[in-house]
Amino acid sequence: MPLLLSGRGFRRELEAAGCMAVHVPLEGGAETRLLRRLRAAGYNTHITSARGLGDIEVYLFEKHGVRPPHLGHQSVGRGAAVGEVQEVMPLLGERLLGEKPVVIWLLEGQVLSRSELLSLCSLCEREPRLKVVVEMGGARNLRWQSMPSLLGA
Protein backbone atom coordinates (compact mmCIF):
# COMPACT_ATOMS: atom_id res chain seq x y z
CA MET A 1 0.00 0.00 0.00
CA PRO A 2 2.89 2.50 0.19
CA LEU A 3 2.35 3.14 -3.53
CA LEU A 4 -0.95 4.87 -2.84
CA LEU A 5 0.33 6.84 0.12
CA SER A 6 2.39 9.29 -1.92
CA GLY A 7 1.76 8.52 -5.61
CA ARG A 8 5.25 9.85 -6.46
CA GLY A 9 6.23 6.83 -8.56
CA PHE A 10 3.05 7.05 -10.61
CA ARG A 11 3.48 10.82 -11.07
CA ARG A 12 7.12 10.47 -12.16
CA GLU A 13 6.25 7.83 -14.76
CA LEU A 14 3.26 9.86 -15.97
CA GLU A 15 5.44 12.94 -16.43
CA ALA A 16 8.01 10.89 -18.35
CA ALA A 17 5.55 9.01 -20.57
CA GLY A 18 2.77 11.60 -20.99
CA CYS A 19 0.16 8.90 -21.66
CA MET A 20 -0.37 5.97 -19.28
CA ALA A 21 -2.46 2.82 -19.35
CA VAL A 22 -3.70 1.67 -15.95
CA HIS A 23 -5.45 -1.46 -14.75
CA VAL A 24 -7.35 -0.77 -11.55
CA PRO A 25 -9.08 -3.02 -9.01
CA LEU A 26 -12.74 -3.38 -9.88
CA GLU A 27 -13.93 -2.35 -6.42
CA GLY A 28 -12.71 1.17 -7.18
CA GLY A 29 -11.02 3.79 -5.06
CA ALA A 30 -7.51 3.61 -6.53
CA GLU A 31 -8.21 6.12 -9.28
CA THR A 32 -9.67 8.72 -6.93
CA ARG A 33 -6.70 8.37 -4.58
CA LEU A 34 -4.27 8.90 -7.43
CA LEU A 35 -6.28 11.85 -8.75
CA ARG A 36 -6.24 13.41 -5.28
CA ARG A 37 -2.44 12.96 -5.11
CA LEU A 38 -2.05 14.54 -8.56
CA ARG A 39 -4.22 17.52 -7.55
CA ALA A 40 -2.12 17.96 -4.41
CA ALA A 41 1.00 17.99 -6.62
CA GLY A 42 -0.39 20.93 -8.63
CA TYR A 43 -2.18 19.21 -11.52
CA ASN A 44 -5.54 20.28 -12.87
CA THR A 45 -7.48 17.01 -13.23
CA HIS A 46 -10.59 15.94 -15.10
CA ILE A 47 -12.20 12.49 -15.13
CA THR A 48 -14.52 11.41 -17.96
CA SER A 49 -15.63 8.32 -19.84
CA ALA A 50 -14.03 7.25 -23.10
CA ARG A 51 -17.37 6.05 -24.47
CA GLY A 52 -18.82 8.34 -27.11
CA LEU A 53 -15.81 10.66 -27.42
CA GLY A 54 -15.76 10.63 -31.21
CA ASP A 55 -12.80 12.53 -32.62
CA ILE A 56 -10.62 12.93 -29.54
CA GLU A 57 -8.59 15.91 -30.75
CA VAL A 58 -11.71 17.88 -31.68
CA TYR A 59 -13.41 16.92 -28.40
CA LEU A 60 -10.45 18.18 -26.36
CA PHE A 61 -9.30 21.26 -28.29
CA GLU A 62 -12.01 22.61 -30.64
CA LYS A 63 -15.59 23.79 -30.46
CA HIS A 64 -17.75 20.98 -31.85
CA GLY A 65 -21.34 19.99 -32.46
CA VAL A 66 -23.26 17.31 -30.58
CA ARG A 67 -26.65 15.91 -31.45
CA PRO A 68 -29.05 14.91 -28.68
CA PRO A 69 -29.97 11.22 -28.41
CA HIS A 70 -32.93 10.02 -30.47
CA LEU A 71 -35.84 9.47 -28.06
CA GLY A 72 -38.39 7.92 -30.38
CA HIS A 73 -41.22 9.90 -31.93
CA GLN A 74 -40.12 13.47 -32.46
CA SER A 75 -41.22 16.23 -34.76
CA VAL A 76 -39.53 16.34 -38.13
CA GLY A 77 -39.67 20.13 -38.33
CA ARG A 78 -36.47 22.12 -38.47
CA GLY A 79 -34.23 19.58 -36.73
CA ALA A 80 -35.42 16.52 -38.69
CA ALA A 81 -35.45 13.14 -36.99
CA VAL A 82 -31.88 13.42 -35.73
CA GLY A 83 -32.34 16.66 -33.78
CA GLU A 84 -30.58 19.97 -33.89
CA VAL A 85 -26.84 20.22 -33.45
CA GLN A 86 -25.79 21.81 -30.15
CA GLU A 87 -22.42 23.57 -30.02
CA VAL A 88 -20.20 22.39 -27.17
CA MET A 89 -17.07 24.08 -25.87
CA PRO A 90 -13.81 22.07 -25.94
CA LEU A 91 -13.00 20.12 -22.81
CA LEU A 92 -9.51 21.58 -22.44
CA GLY A 93 -10.30 25.16 -23.45
CA GLU A 94 -10.16 26.84 -20.04
CA ARG A 95 -8.04 24.17 -18.38
CA LEU A 96 -4.98 24.97 -20.51
CA LEU A 97 -5.14 28.73 -19.91
CA GLY A 98 -3.20 28.68 -16.64
CA GLU A 99 0.28 27.40 -15.91
CA LYS A 100 -0.84 24.14 -14.27
CA PRO A 101 -0.35 20.85 -16.12
CA VAL A 102 -3.58 19.02 -16.96
CA VAL A 103 -4.40 15.33 -16.40
CA ILE A 104 -7.33 13.76 -18.26
CA TRP A 105 -8.41 10.43 -16.73
CA LEU A 106 -10.44 8.33 -19.19
CA LEU A 107 -12.65 5.60 -17.75
CA GLU A 108 -13.55 2.55 -19.86
CA GLY A 109 -10.59 3.05 -22.18
CA GLN A 110 -10.76 -0.53 -23.45
CA VAL A 111 -13.39 0.64 -25.97
CA LEU A 112 -10.86 2.88 -27.74
CA SER A 113 -9.16 1.55 -30.85
CA ARG A 114 -5.40 1.32 -31.27
CA SER A 115 -5.38 4.36 -33.57
CA GLU A 116 -7.34 6.43 -31.01
CA LEU A 117 -4.86 5.45 -28.30
CA LEU A 118 -1.95 6.38 -30.56
CA SER A 119 -3.58 9.76 -31.26
CA LEU A 120 -3.80 10.35 -27.49
CA CYS A 121 -0.05 9.66 -27.26
CA SER A 122 0.69 12.10 -30.07
CA LEU A 123 -1.49 14.76 -28.39
CA CYS A 124 0.59 14.40 -25.22
CA GLU A 125 3.77 14.81 -27.25
CA ARG A 126 2.48 17.96 -28.98
CA GLU A 127 1.13 19.57 -25.79
CA PRO A 128 3.68 18.92 -23.02
CA ARG A 129 1.37 20.14 -20.23
CA LEU A 130 -1.28 17.54 -21.16
CA LYS A 131 -1.09 14.12 -19.49
CA VAL A 132 -3.60 11.34 -20.20
CA VAL A 133 -4.38 8.30 -18.06
CA VAL A 134 -6.54 5.62 -19.69
CA GLU A 135 -8.15 2.83 -17.68
CA MET A 136 -7.68 -0.27 -19.82
CA GLY A 137 -9.56 -2.72 -17.62
CA GLY A 138 -9.61 -4.33 -14.22
CA ALA A 139 -6.95 -6.15 -12.27
CA ARG A 140 -6.41 -7.52 -8.79
CA ASN A 141 -3.82 -4.85 -8.01
CA LEU A 142 -3.26 -1.37 -9.35
CA ARG A 143 -0.71 -1.52 -12.16
CA TRP A 144 0.29 0.82 -14.95
CA GLN A 145 2.59 1.15 -17.92
CA SER A 146 3.24 3.76 -20.55
CA MET A 147 0.80 3.69 -23.44
CA PRO A 148 3.49 3.48 -26.18
CA SER A 149 4.98 0.38 -24.54
CA LEU A 150 1.51 -1.19 -24.24
CA LEU A 151 0.81 -0.53 -27.92
CA GLY A 152 4.26 -1.51 -29.07
CA ALA A 153 4.80 1.84 -30.75
DRENFI-177035 format. One record per residue: residue in three letters; z, x, y negated of N, C-alpha, C in turn. Coordinates in Angstrom, 2 decimals. Each point is the difference from the previous one (the first is absolute). Last residue first. Example, Ala and Ser with C-alpha at 12.3 -4.5 7.8 and 13.67 -1.06 7.14 Angstrom:
<nodes>
NODE   milo       n_w       n_u       n_v      ca_w      ca_u      ca_v       c_w       c_u       c_v
NODE    SER      7.08     12.85      2.25      0.06      0.82     -1.19      0.73     -0.77     -1.09
NODE    ALA     -0.07      0.29      5.72      0.00     -0.89     -1.19      0.00      0.90     -1.20
</nodes>
This chain:
<nodes>
NODE   milo       n_w       n_u       n_v      ca_w      ca_u      ca_v       c_w       c_u       c_v
NODE    ALA    -29.80      4.45     -0.78     -0.95      0.35     -1.06      0.33      1.34     -0.63
NODE    GLY      2.15     -3.02      3.53     -0.80      1.14      0.45     -1.03      0.43     -1.02
NODE    LEU      3.58     -3.49     -0.08     -1.40     -0.39      0.12     -0.88      1.14      0.51
NODE    LEU      4.64      0.70     -0.76     -0.08     -1.14      0.91     -1.47     -0.37      0.27
NODE    SER      0.95      3.32     -3.20      0.22      0.52      1.36     -0.04     -1.13      1.03
NODE    PRO     -0.44     -1.14     -4.60     -1.16      0.78      0.47      0.20      0.57      1.41
NODE    MET      3.65     -2.41     -2.02     -1.11     -0.85      0.40     -1.22      0.82      0.44
NODE    SER      5.08      1.80      0.56     -0.97     -0.18     -1.07     -1.20     -0.78      0.52
NODE    GLN      4.73     -1.01      2.13     -0.90      1.14     -0.04     -1.02     -0.25     -1.09
NODE    TRP      5.11     -2.05      2.35     -1.12      0.00     -0.93     -0.85      1.24      0.21
NODE    ARG      4.41     -3.47      2.07     -0.77      1.23      0.06     -1.20     -0.13     -0.93
NODE    LEU      4.88     -2.65      1.93     -0.87      0.23     -1.15     -0.71      1.34      0.18
NODE    ASN      1.45     -2.69      4.38      0.60      0.79     -1.08     -1.00      0.13     -1.14
NODE    ARG     -1.22     -2.68      3.60      1.44     -0.04      0.21      0.74      0.71     -1.12
NODE    ALA     -4.66     -2.33     -1.12      0.44      1.08      0.87      1.51     -0.14      0.19
NODE    GLY     -4.87     -2.67     -2.31      1.41      0.15      0.30      0.27      1.16      0.93
NODE    GLY     -4.18     -0.42     -3.71      0.51     -0.69      1.17      1.47      0.27      0.20
NODE    MET     -2.63      1.71     -3.68     -1.04     -0.10      1.03      0.49     -0.69      1.27
NODE    GLU      0.97      0.50     -5.64      0.68     -0.28      1.27     -1.07     -0.27      1.06
NODE    VAL     -0.37      2.99     -4.61     -0.57     -1.11      0.76      0.76     -0.15      1.30
NODE    VAL      0.23      2.32     -5.28      0.64     -0.01      1.30     -0.50     -1.24      0.73
NODE    VAL     -1.50      3.24     -4.57     -0.14     -1.22      0.80      0.69      0.20      1.34
NODE    LYS     -0.34      2.03     -5.51      0.36      0.28      1.39     -0.05     -1.32      0.75
NODE    LEU     -1.64      2.23     -5.12      0.02     -1.10      0.95      0.32      0.50      1.40
NODE    ARG     -0.67      2.86     -3.88      1.28     -0.71     -0.12      0.14     -1.14      1.00
NODE    PRO     -4.05      2.73     -0.37      1.12      0.72      0.59      1.36     -0.69     -0.12
NODE    GLU     -5.22     -1.55      0.39      1.09     -0.31     -0.92      1.28      0.64      0.55
NODE    ARG     -3.93      0.85      2.41     -0.54     -0.14     -1.35      1.09     -0.25     -1.04
NODE    GLU      1.12      0.24      4.63     -0.48      1.30     -0.44     -0.51     -0.05     -1.44
NODE    CYS      1.36     -3.97      2.11      1.18      0.84     -0.26     -0.41      1.40     -0.44
NODE    LEU     -3.38     -3.00      1.32      0.62     -0.48     -1.24      1.20      0.86     -0.38
NODE    SER     -2.09      0.77      4.14     -0.79      0.55     -1.10      0.53     -0.48     -1.36
NODE    CYS      2.04     -1.70      3.90      0.24      1.44     -0.10     -0.77      0.60     -1.16
NODE    LEU     -0.81     -4.50      1.04      1.35      0.15     -0.57      0.34      1.48     -0.19
NODE    SER     -3.96     -1.02      2.22     -0.15     -0.24     -1.44      1.36      0.07     -0.70
NODE    LEU     -0.11      0.36      4.69     -0.55      1.20     -0.61     -0.19     -0.18     -1.51
NODE    LEU      1.38     -3.72      2.48      1.07      0.99     -0.04     -0.48      1.31     -0.63
NODE    GLU     -3.16     -3.37      0.70      0.93     -0.42     -1.05      1.16      0.99     -0.12
NODE    SER     -3.11      0.66      3.49     -0.61      0.31     -1.30      0.90     -0.43     -1.16
NODE    ARG      1.33     -1.04      4.42      0.07      1.45     -0.22     -0.59      0.35     -1.37
NODE    SER      1.95     -4.91      0.36     -0.94      0.80      0.78      0.15      1.47     -0.35
NODE    LEU      3.95     -3.89     -0.19     -0.99      0.72     -0.79     -0.90      0.83      0.91
NODE    VAL      3.87     -2.53      1.47     -1.20     -0.83     -0.14     -1.09      0.70     -0.79
NODE    GLN      4.43      1.81      0.75     -0.82      0.12      1.21     -1.25     -0.86     -0.08
NODE    GLY      3.67      0.17     -3.29     -1.15      0.86     -0.21     -0.88      0.17      1.21
NODE    GLU      4.24     -2.68     -1.64     -1.04     -0.45      0.93     -1.29      0.81     -0.15
NODE    LEU      2.95      0.65     -4.18      0.45     -0.56      1.28     -1.21     -0.39      0.83
NODE    LEU      0.58      3.67     -4.15     -0.81     -1.07      0.59      0.56     -0.40      1.35
NODE    TRP      1.52      2.56     -4.86      0.38     -0.13      1.41     -0.76     -1.20      0.55
NODE    ILE     -0.38      3.59     -4.40     -0.39     -1.31      0.52      0.33      0.00      1.49
NODE    VAL      1.64      3.05     -4.52     -0.11     -0.12      1.46     -0.36     -1.45      0.33
NODE    VAL     -0.21      3.62     -4.57      0.01     -1.35      0.55     -0.16      0.06      1.52
NODE    PRO      1.93      3.34     -4.46     -0.93     -0.17      1.11      0.19     -1.37      0.64
NODE    LYS      1.11      0.92     -5.29      0.55     -0.04      1.36     -1.11     -0.03      1.05
NODE    GLU     -0.46     -0.18     -4.92     -0.07      1.33      0.61      0.45      0.00      1.45
NODE    GLY     -2.26     -4.42     -2.45      1.08      0.94     -0.28     -0.23      1.34      0.69
NODE    LEU     -3.09     -3.61      0.67      0.05      0.33     -1.41      1.06      1.05     -0.31
NODE    LEU     -1.20     -2.26      4.32     -0.46      1.37     -0.25      0.05      0.39     -1.47
NODE    ARG      1.22     -4.41      1.57      0.86      0.96      0.70     -0.40      1.45     -0.27
NODE    GLU     -2.41     -3.94     -1.58      1.15      0.37     -0.82      0.85      1.07      0.67
NODE    GLY     -3.96     -1.32      2.43     -0.30      0.11     -1.42      1.16      0.50     -0.83
NODE    LEU     -0.70     -0.94      4.97      0.55      1.23     -0.56     -0.22      0.13     -1.50
NODE    LEU     -1.52     -3.84      2.53      1.37      0.22      0.43      0.61      1.21     -0.70
NODE    PRO     -3.90     -3.02     -2.31      0.16      1.00      1.06      1.47      0.27      0.28
NODE    MET     -1.57     -4.87     -1.75      0.17      1.34     -0.54      0.16      1.00      1.15
NODE    VAL     -2.77     -4.71      0.24      1.31      0.58      0.30      0.03      1.42     -0.56
NODE    GLU     -2.93     -5.07     -0.31      0.05      1.43     -0.31      1.42      0.51      0.19
NODE    GLN     -2.63     -4.19      2.50      1.08      0.31     -0.93      0.03      1.50     -0.20
NODE    VAL     -3.83     -3.92      1.72      0.50      1.37      0.07      1.08      0.19     -1.06
NODE    GLU     -1.17     -4.79      2.43     -0.35      0.86     -1.12      0.62      1.38      0.18
NODE    GLY     -1.47     -3.26      4.21      0.96      0.12     -1.08     -0.46      0.96     -1.08
NODE    VAL     -2.28     -1.72      4.16      0.79      1.22      0.16      1.01      0.21     -1.12
NODE    ALA     -3.23     -3.65      0.31      0.96     -0.13      1.09      0.89      1.23      0.11
NODE    ALA     -2.00     -1.05     -4.82     -0.59     -0.15      1.33      1.10     -0.04      1.05
NODE    GLY      0.47      0.10     -4.95      0.39      1.13      0.84     -0.62     -0.02      1.37
NODE    ARG     -0.77     -3.53     -3.37     -0.35      1.31     -0.54      0.25      1.14      0.99
NODE    GLY      0.35     -4.35      2.39     -0.46      0.01     -1.39     -0.40      1.40     -0.42
NODE    VAL      1.68     -2.24      4.24     -1.08      0.98     -0.03     -0.60      0.04     -1.40
NODE    SER      5.14     -1.28      2.26     -1.17     -0.45     -0.75     -1.04      1.11     -0.01
NODE    GLN      3.19     -0.31      4.18      0.15      0.30     -1.41     -1.25     -0.50     -0.72
NODE    HIS      2.62      0.20      5.18     -0.84     -0.80     -0.89      0.31      0.30     -1.45
NODE    GLY      1.79      3.75      2.86     -0.55     -1.22      0.57     -0.87     -0.72     -1.00
NODE    LEU      2.14      4.16     -1.05      1.05     -0.89      0.50     -0.54     -1.31      0.55
NODE    HIS     -1.26      5.54     -1.27     -0.61     -1.32      0.17      1.02     -0.91      0.67
NODE    PRO      1.37      4.26     -3.24     -0.33     -0.39      1.37     -0.57     -1.41      0.05
NODE    PRO     -0.83      2.95     -4.42      1.13     -0.62      0.68     -0.38     -0.39      1.44
NODE    ARG     -2.20      4.23     -2.63     -0.19     -1.44      0.19      1.22     -0.57      0.71
NODE    VAL     -0.92      4.46     -3.36      0.57     -0.50      1.25     -0.25     -1.49      0.07
NODE    GLY     -1.73      4.85     -2.95      0.10     -1.44      0.20      0.54     -0.35      1.37
NODE    HIS      0.93      4.51     -3.39     -0.86     -0.57      1.03      0.25     -1.49      0.16
NODE    LYS      0.97      5.09     -2.89      0.17     -1.44     -0.08     -0.99     -0.64      0.97
NODE    GLU      1.70      4.99      1.07     -0.89     -0.77     -0.86      0.38     -1.48     -0.02
NODE    PHE      2.30      3.61      2.66     -0.33      0.58     -1.29     -0.81     -0.87     -0.94
NODE    LEU      1.73     -1.12      4.66      1.01      0.84     -0.64     -0.31      0.36     -1.45
NODE    TYR     -3.02     -2.63      2.73      1.29     -0.69     -0.02      1.05      0.80     -0.77
NODE    VAL     -4.24      1.95      0.83     -0.09     -1.05     -1.02      1.34     -0.72     -0.14
NODE    GLU     -0.32      3.17      3.41     -0.09      0.67     -1.30     -0.07     -1.02     -1.14
NODE    ILE     -0.02     -1.55      4.52      1.30      0.54     -0.40     -0.06      0.63     -1.38
NODE    ASP     -2.68     -4.14      2.25     -0.34      1.33     -0.47      1.24      0.62     -0.64
NODE    GLY      1.57     -3.68      2.94     -1.40      0.10     -0.40     -0.34      1.43     -0.35
NODE    LEU      4.33     -2.33      1.50     -0.20      0.85     -1.18     -1.44      0.00     -0.48
NODE    GLY      2.46     -2.34      3.88     -0.71     -0.67     -1.08     -0.21      0.85     -1.24
NODE    ARG      3.73      1.71      3.16     -0.88     -1.11      0.37     -0.62     -0.63     -1.24
NODE    ALA      3.36      3.48     -0.02     -1.37      0.49      0.06     -0.98     -1.11      0.36
NODE    SER      4.86     -0.42     -2.74     -0.62     -0.07      1.31     -1.45      0.49     -0.06
NODE    THR      4.25      1.75     -3.18     -0.92     -1.13      0.15     -0.59      0.03      1.40
NODE    ILE      3.64      2.59     -3.89     -0.22     -0.30      1.41     -0.88     -1.25      0.09
NODE    HIS      1.41      4.22     -3.71     -0.50     -1.36      0.17     -0.29     -0.21      1.49
NODE    THR      2.59      3.77     -3.88     -0.43     -0.45      1.32     -0.49     -1.45     -0.04
NODE    ASN      1.06      4.81     -2.99     -0.21     -1.42     -0.24     -0.59     -0.55      1.29
NODE    TYR      3.23      4.53     -0.52     -1.29     -0.62      0.30      0.02     -1.46     -0.42
NODE    GLY      3.72      3.37     -0.12     -0.85     -0.12     -1.18     -1.36     -0.61      0.25
NODE    ALA      3.97      0.71      2.99     -0.60      1.29     -0.30     -0.99     -0.08     -1.17
NODE    ALA      2.14     -3.88      1.74      1.06      0.84     -0.54     -0.53      1.38     -0.39
NODE    ARG     -2.89     -2.99      2.18      0.28     -0.49     -1.35      1.07      0.86     -0.67
NODE    LEU     -0.96      0.91      4.50     -1.12      0.40     -0.85      0.21     -0.45     -1.45
NODE    ARG      3.12     -1.39      3.26      0.12      1.45     -0.23     -1.12      0.51     -0.91
NODE    ARG     -0.19     -4.48      1.37      1.14      0.17     -0.91      0.21      1.48     -0.32
NODE    LEU     -3.24     -1.10      3.21     -0.44     -0.42     -1.33      1.11      0.18     -1.03
NODE    LEU      1.06      0.77      4.51     -0.85      1.06     -0.53     -0.52     -0.34     -1.39
NODE    ARG      2.54     -3.26      2.21      0.83      1.17     -0.29     -0.83      1.12     -0.59
NODE    THR     -2.23     -3.83      1.49      0.71     -0.26     -1.25      0.93      1.15     -0.36
NODE    GLU     -2.37      0.21      4.10     -0.91      0.10     -1.14      0.72     -0.25     -1.31
NODE    ALA      2.37     -0.45      4.10     -0.34      1.40     -0.28     -0.88      0.12     -1.23
NODE    GLY      1.31     -4.33      1.78      1.04      0.70     -0.73     -0.36      1.42     -0.38
NODE    GLY     -1.66     -3.24      4.45     -0.10      0.13     -1.45      1.15      0.79     -0.60
NODE    GLU     -1.48     -1.23      4.71      1.09     -0.78     -0.59      0.08      0.14     -1.50
NODE    LEU     -3.16      2.44      2.79     -0.38     -1.39     -0.26      1.13     -0.84     -0.59
NODE    PRO     -0.89      5.40     -0.74      0.63     -0.90      0.97     -0.26     -1.46     -0.38
NODE    VAL     -3.66      3.55     -1.57      1.38     -0.36     -0.30      0.58     -0.86      1.11
NODE    HIS     -4.09      3.71     -1.49      0.31     -0.95      1.07      1.48     -0.29     -0.14
NODE    VAL     -4.04      2.12     -3.54      1.36     -0.08      0.55      0.03     -1.04      1.11
NODE    ALA     -3.50      3.36     -3.24      0.07     -1.08      0.98      1.39      0.00      0.59
NODE    MET     -2.08      1.96     -4.98      0.76      0.13      1.24     -0.14     -1.24      0.87
NODE    CYS     -2.08      3.02     -4.56     -0.16     -1.25      0.76      0.66      0.19      1.36
NODE    GLY      0.55      3.46     -3.18     -0.54     -1.04     -0.88     -0.11     -1.34      0.69
NODE    ALA      1.67      4.79      1.28     -1.14     -0.67      0.62     -0.66     -1.02     -0.93
NODE    ALA      3.89      2.53     -1.42     -1.01      0.95      0.47     -1.26     -0.70      0.50
NODE    GLU      3.74     -2.57     -1.39     -0.56      0.70     -1.16     -1.09      0.98      0.42
NODE    LEU      2.37     -2.20      3.40     -0.82     -0.96     -0.74     -0.65      0.66     -1.21
NODE    GLU      3.12      2.49      2.50     -1.26     -0.16      0.74     -0.93     -0.99     -0.69
NODE    ARG      4.28      0.61     -1.88     -0.75      1.25     -0.07     -1.35     -0.12      0.70
NODE    ARG      3.00     -3.64      0.30     -0.56      0.12     -1.35     -0.82      1.27     -0.14
NODE    PHE      2.37     -0.73      4.05     -1.09     -0.97     -0.14     -0.68      0.16     -1.35
NODE    GLY      3.82      2.56      0.71     -1.09      0.46      0.86     -1.21     -0.90     -0.10
NODE    ARG      4.00     -1.23     -2.31     -0.69      1.15     -0.61     -1.18      0.48      0.84
NODE    GLY      3.45     -3.69      0.60     -1.42     -0.28     -0.11     -0.79      1.17     -0.57
NODE    SER      5.04     -1.09      1.03     -0.56      0.55     -1.23     -1.47     -0.34     -0.19
NODE    LEU      2.49     -1.88      3.67      1.02      0.16     -1.03     -0.59      0.53     -1.30
NODE    LEU     -2.38     -0.70      4.21      0.01     -1.11     -0.94      1.05      0.16     -1.09
NODE    LEU     -0.42      3.29      3.44     -1.32     -0.15     -0.62      0.03     -1.07     -1.08
NODE    PRO      3.70      0.87      2.97     -0.01      0.74     -1.25     -1.34     -0.09     -0.73
NODE    MET      1.15     -2.01      4.44      0.00     -0.79     -1.21      0.00      0.83     -1.28
</nodes>
